[in-house]
Amino acid sequence: MEHSPVTLETLRLMVLATRGRPAAVFARVPVVELWTAKRVLDQGVSGVIFPFAGTADKAARAAAACRYPPAGKRGSGAGAAVRTWAQPGNYYDSADQEVMTICVVEEASALDEIDAIAATPGVDVLFIGTSDLSFSLGLRGRQNEPELQAAIARIADAAKRHGKFLGRPAGTPEDVRRHMEQGFLLFQMPTEIGLMELGARQLLEPLGISGIPAGQRAIY
């Protein structure tokens, strides 16, 4: 929901579509705010991804937004979530234990606070936004620069020392295997548009049909 046109109604339909299935629904909210987390949690999601959570204060706010008092600040209004939650029994106790809080580290300035971010109680995953981190370092999105790799290693080291899971983007199975060897367990794979493109290429390219050259595409 940070970058896409997905609405709360669409998100709720995703929760309904996956009910009783192994898949878990995570929502990536636009900003680290209590109200953004509250609205997606009340649809029944299993976790919240908070972008640009690059300070210890933002990490603490993210954790508090995903838990009911006294542990956090989540408001009690989860009528829809209660009806689709996988765990039986008391939803509020279960949600406090099971909802995953994922903080995205994607700014160069976050490196100055990375130990405090990683040490924040209630944060389950540090997800490294490698593209935005590259831009923040002045590298314009390039992924193979030594400065970016050093920053990724620094974040990963802090997460491991403080017992947090690690996540990052991965475009191919080979990327996943390589990053798993580095300790990463949560991956952002290609979007639904990317997956459709991959499927279309597998079908069309053997027939000699390729994509439209960039210079021939419409500007809209």
C-alpha positions in Angstrom: 0.0 0.0 0.0 3.0 2.3 0.2 3.6 2.2 -3.6 0.5 0.6 -5.0 -3.2 1.6 -5.5 -4.4 -1.2 -3.2 -7.2 0.0 -0.9 -8.4 -1.3 2.5 -11.3 -3.0 0.7 -8.9 -4.9 -1.6 -6.7 -5.8 1.4 -9.7 -7.2 3.2 -10.5 -9.3 0.1 -6.9 -10.7 0.1 -7.4 -11.7 3.8 -10.7 -13.4 2.9 -9.1 -15.2 -0.1 -6.3 -16.6 1.9 -8.4 -17.7 4.9 -7.6 -21.3 5.8 -4.6 -21.3 3.4 -0.9 -21.4 4.3 -0.3 -17.9 2.9 -0.1 -15.0 5.3 -1.1 -11.5 4.4 1.3 -8.6 5.2 0.5 -4.9 4.6 3.1 -2.3 3.8 1.7 0.9 5.1 2.7 4.4 3.7 4.3 5.8 6.9 5.1 4.9 10.5 2.0 6.1 12.2 -0.4 4.4 14.6 -3.5 5.0 12.5 -2.0 3.5 9.3 -1.2 0.3 11.2 -4.5 0.2 13.0 -6.5 0.2 9.8 -4.7 -2.7 8.1 -4.5 -4.7 11.3 -8.3 -4.4 11.7 -8.6 -6.1 8.3 -6.9 -9.2 9.7 -3.4 -9.0 8.3 -0.7 -11.1 9.9 2.0 -8.4 9.9 2.7 -4.8 9.1 5.7 -3.5 7.1 6.7 0.0 8.1 8.8 1.9 5.5 11.6 4.3 6.4 11.7 3.2 10.0 15.1 4.7 10.3 15.2 5.8 13.9 14.8 4.0 17.3 11.8 6.2 17.9 10.1 5.1 14.7 10.9 1.5 15.4 9.3 1.8 18.9 6.3 3.5 17.4 5.9 0.7 14.9 6.1 -2.0 17.6 3.6 -0.1 19.8 1.2 0.2 16.9 1.0 -3.6 16.5 0.1 -4.4 20.1 -2.8 -3.7 22.5 -2.2 -1.8 25.8 -0.4 -2.1 28.1 2.3 -3.4 25.7 1.3 -1.0 22.9 -1.2 1.5 21.6 -3.3 -0.4 19.2 -7.0 0.5 19.4 -9.7 -2.1 20.1 -11.9 -2.3 17.0 -10.9 -5.5 15.2 -14.4 -6.8 14.4 -13.4 -8.0 10.9 -10.0 -9.4 12.0 -11.6 -11.5 14.8 -13.8 -13.3 12.3 -10.9 -14.4 10.0 -8.0 -14.8 12.4 -6.5 -18.3 12.1 -5.8 -18.8 15.8 -8.7 -19.9 18.0 -9.4 -18.3 21.3 -8.8 -14.7 22.4 -7.9 -12.6 19.4 -6.3 -9.8 21.3 -3.9 -12.0 23.2 -3.1 -14.1 20.0 -2.6 -11.0 17.9 -0.2 -9.5 20.4 1.9 -12.6 20.1 1.5 -13.4 16.5 1.4 -10.2 14.5 4.8 -9.5 12.9 6.3 -6.1 13.1 8.7 -5.4 10.2 10.8 -2.3 10.1 12.3 -1.3 6.7 15.8 0.2 7.0 16.4 2.2 3.8 18.2 5.5 4.7 21.9 6.2 5.2 21.1 8.1 8.4 19.6 4.9 9.9 23.1 3.5 10.1 23.9 5.9 12.9 21.0 4.3 15.0 21.1 0.8 13.7 22.0 -0.8 17.0 19.2 1.0 18.8 16.7 0.1 16.0 17.7 -3.5 16.1 17.5 -3.6 19.9 13.9 -2.3 20.0 11.5 -4.7 21.8 8.6 -5.8 19.7 10.4 -5.4 16.3 10.6 -8.8 14.7 12.3 -8.2 11.4 14.7 -5.7 9.9 14.0 -5.5 6.2 16.7 -3.8 4.2 15.3 -1.6 1.4 18.3 -1.9 -0.8 17.1 0.3 -3.6 16.2 3.3 -1.4 19.3 2.7 0.7 21.3 2.9 -2.5 19.7 6.2 -3.5 20.2 7.6 0.1 23.9 6.8 -0.2 24.0 8.8 -3.5 24.4 5.6 -5.6 21.2 6.1 -7.7 19.9 2.6 -7.1 23.0 0.7 -8.1 23.2 -2.5 -6.2 26.8 -3.7 -6.6 28.6 -0.7 -5.1 31.0 -1.6 -2.2 29.5 1.3 -0.1 26.0 -0.2 -0.3 27.3 -3.8 0.4 29.1 -2.4 3.5 25.9 -0.7 4.7 23.9 -3.9 4.2 26.4 -6.0 6.1 26.3 -3.4 9.0 22.5 -3.6 9.2 22.6 -7.4 9.0 25.2 -7.7 11.7 23.1 -5.5 14.1 20.0 -7.6 13.4 21.8 -10.8 14.2 23.3 -9.5 17.4 19.9 -8.4 18.7 18.0 -11.6 17.6 16.0 -10.0 14.7 15.1 -11.8 11.5 16.5 -10.3 8.3 14.7 -9.5 5.1 15.5 -7.9 1.7 14.4 -7.9 -2.0 15.4 -10.9 -4.1 14.6 -11.2 -7.8 15.6 -14.8 -8.6 15.9 -18.2 -6.9 19.7 -17.7 -7.1 19.4 -14.4 -5.2 17.3 -16.2 -2.5 19.8 -18.9 -2.1 22.7 -16.5 -1.9 21.0 -14.2 0.6 19.9 -17.2 2.8 23.5 -18.1 3.2 24.0 -14.6 4.6 21.2 -15.1 7.1 18.2 -13.6 5.3 14.9 -15.4 5.7 12.2 -12.9 4.5 12.2 -11.9 0.8 10.4 -9.4 -1.4 10.0 -11.2 -4.7 8.8 -9.7 -8.0 5.4 -8.0 -8.0 2.3 -9.5 -9.6 3.2 -7.4 -12.7 6.7 -8.8 -12.8 5.4 -12.3 -12.4 3.0 -11.9 -15.3 5.8 -10.5 -17.4 8.0 -13.5 -16.6 5.2 -15.9 -17.5 4.6 -14.0 -20.8 8.2 -14.1 -21.7 8.4 -17.9 -21.2 5.5 -18.3 -23.5 6.3 -15.8 -26.2 10.0 -15.6 -26.5 10.3 -19.2 -27.9 8.0 -18.1 -30.6 10.2 -15.2 -31.5 8.0 -12.5 -29.9 9.8 -10.1 -27.7 9.0 -6.9 -25.8 8.5 -3.5 -27.5 11.8 -1.6 -27.6 11.9 1.3 -25.2 12.1 3.9 -27.9 8.8 2.6 -29.5 6.7 2.7 -26.3 4.0 5.2 -25.7 4.8 7.9 -23.2 1.8 7.1 -21.0 
